[in-house]
Amino acid sequence: MSSNGSNGSNGSYAGDNDITVVHLMRHGEVDNPTGVLYGRLPGYHLSDLGRKMAERVAEHLATRDVTHVVASPLERAQETATPIAKAHGLDLATDERLIEADNVFQGKTFGVGDGALRRPENWKHLVNPFKPSWGEPYVDQVVRMMGALNAARDQARGHEAVLVSHQLPIWIVRSYVEKRRLWHDPRKRQCTLASLTTFTYQGDKIVSVGYAEPAIDLVPAHLRAGAKPVKGKSKAFGA
């Protein structure tokens, strides 16, 4: 299986009816002035910049053969997917399986320099990074995300689908498909805001994974993949 920055999103298999392309997109930037880990909490919408990111990706995909658009039920994902569905004259579907991973720190600040790791009440949630002990097990995320991917494949047979989800579930399902361990260093996830992780199917089998960042020039430097943590600006906020 190949993995690179272009194969999954450049239409190299276009015209072959046995090929289906599923783009798994991370939502755009969220308006989060208090800097909490918002997780599955309702009421977190795209910022003005996040809406620009969504529009940019809609423009990027405008000429693609997209026949199915679906999003996580959370507002930020729905708002990111809306301009993509509109550009293709499609109704936006919702799939609960695309939702953000559950996390016990939801609603709290949990970033660089805030002292969260020094608080004794948090230690019980940090004992097993391999599961992980602070939230939804990685294997459960794989099961639901693969279900959502395969359902989209079936809906868009011979064409393309766009699914809007969240950073951790996207990275976990990609790691599974690429046969990497599921536990990982969060700072090394390749899943920037408004990025596209693209799965190309031949029949029912995934034959390649690609990655693209159509809105990278809009993404603040501290939120890009591989950026060094900045005190007061945790990457965890943009989950």
C-alpha positions as CSV (number, residue, x, y, z in Angstrom):
1,M,0.0,0.0,0.0
2,S,1.4,3.4,-0.9
3,S,1.1,6.5,1.2
4,N,2.1,10.0,0.0
5,G,1.0,13.6,-0.3
6,S,-0.8,13.3,-3.6
7,N,-1.8,9.8,-4.9
8,G,-5.0,9.7,-2.8
9,S,-6.3,13.1,-3.9
10,N,-5.1,13.7,-7.5
11,G,-7.6,11.5,-9.3
12,S,-5.0,9.1,-10.8
13,Y,-7.6,6.3,-10.8
14,A,-10.4,8.4,-12.4
15,G,-12.3,6.6,-15.0
16,D,-12.0,3.1,-13.5
17,N,-15.4,2.1,-12.2
18,D,-13.9,-0.3,-9.8
19,I,-12.1,2.6,-8.0
20,T,-13.8,4.6,-5.2
21,V,-12.1,7.5,-3.4
22,V,-13.0,8.5,0.1
23,H,-11.6,11.7,1.5
24,L,-11.5,11.9,5.3
25,M,-11.3,15.6,6.2
26,R,-10.6,17.2,9.5
27,H,-12.8,20.2,10.3
28,G,-11.5,23.8,10.2
29,E,-10.5,26.1,13.1
30,V,-13.0,26.4,15.9
31,D,-13.9,29.5,17.9
32,N,-12.6,28.6,21.3
33,P,-11.7,31.8,23.2
34,T,-11.4,30.1,26.6
35,G,-9.0,27.4,25.3
36,V,-10.8,24.3,26.6
37,L,-10.6,20.8,25.2
38,Y,-14.1,20.8,23.7
39,G,-14.3,17.2,22.7
40,R,-17.9,16.2,22.1
41,L,-19.4,19.3,23.8
42,P,-22.1,21.1,21.8
43,G,-21.9,24.7,20.8
44,Y,-18.4,24.9,19.4
45,H,-18.6,26.5,15.9
46,L,-16.1,27.4,13.3
47,S,-14.2,30.6,13.6
48,D,-14.1,33.1,10.7
49,L,-10.8,31.5,9.8
50,G,-12.3,28.1,10.0
51,R,-15.0,29.0,7.6
52,K,-12.4,30.3,5.2
53,M,-10.6,26.9,5.5
54,A,-13.9,25.1,4.7
55,E,-14.5,27.3,1.6
56,R,-10.9,26.7,0.5
57,V,-11.3,22.9,0.6
58,A,-14.7,23.2,-1.1
59,E,-12.9,25.0,-4.0
60,H,-10.2,22.4,-4.0
61,L,-12.7,19.6,-4.4
62,A,-15.1,21.5,-6.7
63,T,-14.0,19.7,-9.9
64,R,-13.9,16.3,-8.3
65,D,-16.4,13.5,-8.9
66,V,-17.9,13.8,-5.4
67,T,-21.3,12.1,-5.1
68,H,-21.6,11.8,-1.3
69,V,-20.8,14.2,1.6
70,V,-21.2,13.2,5.2
71,A,-20.1,14.7,8.5
72,S,-19.8,14.1,12.2
73,P,-22.8,15.4,14.1
74,L,-20.8,18.1,15.9
75,E,-21.3,21.7,14.7
76,R,-17.7,22.3,13.6
77,A,-17.8,19.2,11.3
78,Q,-21.3,20.0,9.9
79,E,-20.2,23.6,9.1
80,T,-17.0,22.4,7.4
81,A,-18.9,19.9,5.2
82,T,-21.7,22.3,4.2
83,P,-19.8,24.3,1.5
84,I,-18.5,21.0,0.0
85,A,-22.0,19.5,-0.2
86,K,-23.3,22.8,-1.6
87,A,-20.6,23.0,-4.3
88,H,-21.7,19.6,-5.6
89,G,-25.5,20.1,-5.2
90,L,-25.7,17.3,-2.6
91,D,-27.6,16.9,0.7
92,L,-25.3,16.7,3.7
93,A,-25.6,13.4,5.5
94,T,-24.6,12.8,9.1
95,D,-22.8,9.7,10.5
96,E,-22.5,9.4,14.3
97,R,-19.5,7.1,13.8
98,L,-17.4,10.1,12.7
99,I,-17.7,11.9,16.0
100,E,-14.8,13.1,18.1
101,A,-13.2,10.6,20.5
102,D,-14.6,10.6,24.0
103,N,-12.2,12.2,26.6
104,V,-12.5,12.6,30.4
105,F,-10.7,16.0,30.1
106,Q,-13.5,17.4,27.9
107,G,-14.5,20.9,29.0
108,K,-11.2,21.5,30.8
109,T,-8.0,23.2,29.8
110,F,-5.3,20.7,29.1
111,G,-2.4,22.3,27.4
112,V,1.3,23.2,27.6
113,G,2.1,25.1,30.8
114,D,-1.4,24.8,32.5
115,G,-0.2,22.3,35.1
116,A,-2.8,19.6,34.2
117,L,-0.2,16.8,34.4
118,R,0.8,17.9,38.0
119,R,-2.8,17.6,39.4
120,P,-3.2,14.4,41.5
121,E,-6.9,14.1,40.5
122,N,-5.8,13.6,36.9
123,W,-3.2,10.9,37.5
124,K,-5.7,8.0,37.5
125,H,-6.6,8.9,34.0
126,L,-3.1,8.8,32.7
127,V,-2.0,5.3,33.8
128,N,-2.3,3.6,30.4
129,P,-1.4,5.5,27.3
130,F,-1.8,2.4,25.2
131,K,-5.6,2.1,25.6
132,P,-5.8,5.1,26.3
133,S,-7.0,5.3,29.9
134,W,-8.3,8.9,29.6
135,G,-10.8,8.3,26.8
136,E,-12.4,6.1,24.1
137,P,-10.2,3.0,23.4
138,Y,-8.3,3.2,20.2
139,V,-9.6,-0.1,18.9
140,D,-13.2,1.2,19.3
141,Q,-12.3,4.3,17.2
142,V,-10.9,2.0,14.5
143,V,-14.1,-0.1,14.4
144,R,-16.5,2.9,14.1
145,M,-14.3,4.8,11.7
146,M,-13.8,1.8,9.4
147,G,-17.5,1.3,9.4
148,A,-18.1,4.9,8.3
149,L,-15.4,4.7,5.6
150,N,-16.8,1.5,4.2
151,A,-20.4,2.8,4.3
152,A,-19.2,5.9,2.3
153,R,-17.4,3.6,-0.2
154,D,-20.6,1.8,-0.8
155,Q,-22.6,5.0,-1.2
156,A,-20.1,6.4,-3.7
157,R,-19.1,3.3,-5.7
158,G,-17.0,4.3,-8.7
159,H,-17.0,8.0,-7.5
160,E,-15.7,10.0,-4.6
161,A,-17.0,10.7,-1.1
162,V,-16.0,13.4,1.5
163,L,-16.3,12.6,5.2
164,V,-15.7,15.4,7.8
165,S,-14.4,14.2,11.2
166,H,-11.9,15.0,13.9
167,Q,-8.1,14.7,14.3
168,L,-7.7,11.8,16.6
169,P,-10.2,9.4,15.0
170,I,-8.8,10.3,11.5
171,W,-5.2,9.6,12.7
172,I,-6.1,6.4,14.4
173,V,-7.9,4.9,11.4
174,R,-5.1,5.9,9.1
175,S,-2.6,4.3,11.5
176,Y,-4.6,1.1,11.5
177,V,-4.9,1.0,7.7
178,E,-1.1,1.7,7.4
179,K,-0.4,-1.0,10.0
180,R,1.2,1.3,12.6
181,R,0.7,0.9,16.3
182,L,-2.3,2.9,17.5
183,W,-0.7,4.5,20.6
184,H,1.5,7.4,19.5
185,D,2.9,10.9,20.3
186,P,0.0,13.4,19.6
187,R,2.6,16.0,18.5
188,K,3.5,13.8,15.5
189,R,0.0,13.3,14.0
190,Q,-0.1,14.3,10.3
191,C,-3.6,15.7,10.4
192,T,-3.7,19.5,10.2
193,L,-6.9,21.5,10.3
194,A,-8.9,21.2,7.1
195,S,-6.5,18.5,5.8
196,L,-7.6,15.6,3.6
197,T,-6.6,12.0,4.4
198,T,-7.6,10.1,1.3
199,F,-8.4,6.4,1.0
200,T,-8.5,4.8,-2.4
201,Y,-10.5,1.6,-2.8
202,Q,-10.2,-1.0,-5.5
203,G,-13.4,-2.9,-5.1
204,D,-13.7,-3.3,-1.3
205,K,-10.0,-3.1,-0.6
206,I,-8.0,0.0,0.3
207,V,-5.1,0.1,-2.0
208,S,-3.5,3.5,-1.1
209,V,-3.6,6.3,1.4
210,G,-2.8,9.9,0.5
211,Y,-2.6,13.2,2.4
212,A,-3.1,16.8,1.3
213,E,-3.4,20.2,3.0
214,P,-5.4,22.5,0.6
215,A,-5.7,25.2,3.3
216,I,-2.3,25.0,4.9
217,D,-1.5,28.7,4.3
218,L,-4.5,29.6,6.5
219,V,-3.4,27.3,9.4
220,P,-1.6,29.1,12.2
221,A,2.0,28.0,12.6
222,H,1.5,26.5,16.1
223,L,-1.3,24.3,14.8
224,R,0.6,22.7,12.0
225,A,1.9,19.1,12.1
226,G,5.2,18.9,13.9
227,A,5.0,22.4,15.4
228,K,6.7,22.9,18.8
229,P,4.2,23.4,21.7
230,V,3.6,27.0,22.6
231,K,2.5,27.9,26.1
232,G,-1.1,29.0,26.1
233,K,-1.7,27.7,22.6
234,S,-2.3,24.0,22.9
235,K,-2.8,21.9,19.8
236,A,-5.3,19.8,21.7
237,F,-7.9,22.6,21.5
238,G,-8.4,22.0,17.7
239,A,-9.4,18.4,18.0
